[in-house]
Amino acid sequence: MTYNVAGFKNENIKQLIEMLKEKYTISTYRTTIAKDIAALQEFGVD
């Protein structure tokens, strides 16, 4: 089991990126997901 950015498993990161793209039209990359999550939390998104 391999963990990646922000403590997520690699397969979870892929799922998260796809969900953000499909559901919310948010484009992100594996390498910036931790910063993106921090920015969302800063604006009150859980």
URVEN-V973821 format. One record per helix or strand of 3 or more residues. SS is the DSSP state (H for helix, E for strand). FROM is the first residue (numbers start at 1). LEN is the number of residues. If there is no record, write none. Layout:
SS_FROM_LEN ; SS_FROM_LEN
//
This chain:
H_5_3 ; H_10_15 ; H_30_13
//
